[in-house]
Amino acid sequence: MKHFIYAAFAAVILFSFSSCRRDHLEEPTGTAGNLELEMEHMFGASAFQVTTPLVSATGDTVIFSSGNYWISHVRLIKTDGSFYETAVNHKINLSIPNTATTSLTNIPNGDYTGVQFAIGTDTSSVFGNFIGSVANVGFNYSAFGSNGPAYSPVFDFGTILSISPNAAPMIHMSMDMENLFANGTTPSVMDTILVGTPESETFLLNIIGSISFEHLHQ
């Protein structure tokens, strides 16, 4: 009788161990994963903040009262050179913390080598709206350029980004706000930029040219 009890008890232990082991080894069965794109804002070598006096390389002192722009049409470059494009439209408001992270969902599982995205949205045919002064600069960039989506360069990760259901990677980018005043767009010029003008196109190119890839978190 004792042997029977011991045998039954051992069978329960073996069944429990086997069940736990199967659960532990079970692989995710989903076909898509998530990703975050984080943008850090700098002004030259300094951390960027609104309402803070900042001095550009040309000696202009500016205070950003506000700043808004959109990231959209994010493309993840596949290992064969093709890409997967998301339908995300995300507004980054420089005056509100924690808006500089764009969440991307339902990305097909696989390996990716780089990223590309557009600045602005396709909700308007104009190039953007700009307000400000030498002492108090604000901007609101909400639309594409004259030729449609204004895409960034393709930023190569230098490694493979693997998307899977159980991973939570992040692409870390940076934007140098000082570059908004490149190519003749001084604070006083920004104050007079009109929608749909060559100056607004230059400002858009300045935004794109200010972005760089930093690193991956996997």
HELIX and SHEET records of a PDB file:
HELIX    1   1 LYS A    2  LEU A   25  1                                  24    
HELIX    2   2 MET A  177  PHE A  181  5                                   5    
HELIX    3   3 PRO A  187  MET A  190  1                                   4    
HELIX    4   4 PRO A  198  GLY A  209  1                                  12    
SHEET    1   A 3 SER A  46  ALA A  47  0                                        
SHEET    2   A 3 ALA A  32  PHE A  43 -1                                        
SHEET    3   A 3 THR A 101  PRO A 108 -1                                        
SHEET    1   B 4 SER A  46  ALA A  47  0                                        
SHEET    2   B 4 ALA A  32  PHE A  43 -1                                        
SHEET    3   B 4 MET A 170  ASP A 176  1                                        
SHEET    4   B 4 ILE A 211  HIS A 217 -1                                        
SHEET    1   C 2 LEU A  54  VAL A  55  0                                        
SHEET    2   C 2 THR A  61  VAL A  62 -1                                        
SHEET    1   D 3 PHE A  83  GLU A  85  0                                        
SHEET    2   D 3 ASN A  68  LYS A  78 -1                                        
SHEET    3   D 3 ASN A  89  ASN A  93 -1                                        
SHEET    1   E 4 PHE A  83  GLU A  85  0                                        
SHEET    2   E 4 ASN A  68  LYS A  78 -1                                        
SHEET    3   E 4 GLY A 110  ILE A 119 -1                                        
SHEET    4   E 4 ALA A 150  TYR A 151 -1                                        
SHEET    1   F 4 PHE A  83  GLU A  85  0                                        
SHEET    2   F 4 ASN A  68  LYS A  78 -1                                        
SHEET    3   F 4 VAL A 137  TYR A 141  1                                        
SHEET    4   F 4 ASN A 129  GLY A 132 -1                                        
SHEET    1   G 4 PHE A  83  GLU A  85  0                                        
SHEET    2   G 4 ASN A  68  LYS A  78 -1                                        
SHEET    3   G 4 GLY A 110  ILE A 119 -1                                        
SHEET    4   G 4 PHE A 155  ILE A 163 -1                                        
END                                                                             
